[in-house]
Amino acid sequence: MIGKEIRLERIINRNTGKTVIVPMDHGVSSGPIVGITDMKKAMTQVAEGGANAVVVHKGVVIHGHRKSGPDMGLIVHLSASTSLSPEPNAKTLVCTVEEAIRLGADGVSVHVNIGNDGESRMLEDMGRVAEKASYWGIPLLAMIYPRGERIKYEYDPEAIKHAARLGAELGADMVKVSYTGDPDSFREVVKGCDVPVIIAGGPKMESDRAVLEMVKGAMESGAAGISIGRNVFQHSNPTRMVAALAMIVHQGASVEEAIDFLNGNDGGKDETNYNRPNKRAAA
């Protein structure tokens, strides 16, 4: 499994054991929304901020949008649906593990929504992907959300605990789930999952403070990192937002410290270095 270990180190910081991932797969589901109209620019901005990895669809790699800015891990997303579909929660596979490997991926990801009529097929797809990913030694990130007809509240801690555990039991190396809203309940999510748990960013939030407080709460609960898209690439300064998030994830910075940095009250610090641990994080 040395191949998987090497690839994981391109996604998860080997010194902190944490990760800052920026998903940019929204073009398939929602079209060229604000922030990712120019993918090459968007990816360069988050790379310069110190993102550990991005999640994109195969066409982004094929068309060379990754060939600028600092290096970062590449996760190719295998699942898709569109907001125009009568069943937007029903994800289908549009790429294979082997194709992702040929494109140079460091990892692959699948999206599963539970609690809807398409659940059984999505679970079957994930099972097949997990088998192939294990065979080829490539990390699998499972994005699992309670969404559908049988779900009354998709942020219900019990449902999210179930989603995280499901991903681990079906062979994911990392799981991405929604934050439950408070550290105590999310601590139970992490406790019940045998693989690293990463939080999703969700819809665009009203303030930077709300995003940073969510991330701080998740990290205090034992999360392994974040996977935040719109609250990064739709920010007025995506590079600095990534760096502020990395301060919390990798250095254990406070919300106030991150806000000061985001507002430029940082004494001229280099905003590209916050995915590296400092002495406080290593202690």
Buried (B, 14 or more C-beta within 10 A) or exposed (E): EEEBEEBBBBBBBEEBEBBBBBBBBBBBBEEEBEBBEEBBBBBBBBBBBBBBBBBBBBBBBEEEBBEEBEEBBBBBBBBBBEEEEEEEBBBBBBBBBEBBBEBEBBBBBBBBBBBBEBBEBBBEBBEBBBBBBBEBBBBBBBBBBBBBEEBEEBBBBEBBBBBBBBBBEBBBBBBBBBBBBEBEBBBBBBEBBEBBBBBBBBEBBEEBBEBBBBBBBBBBBBBBBBBBBBBBBBBEBBBBBBBBBBBBBBBBBEBEBBBBBBEEEBEEEEBBBBBBBBEEBEE
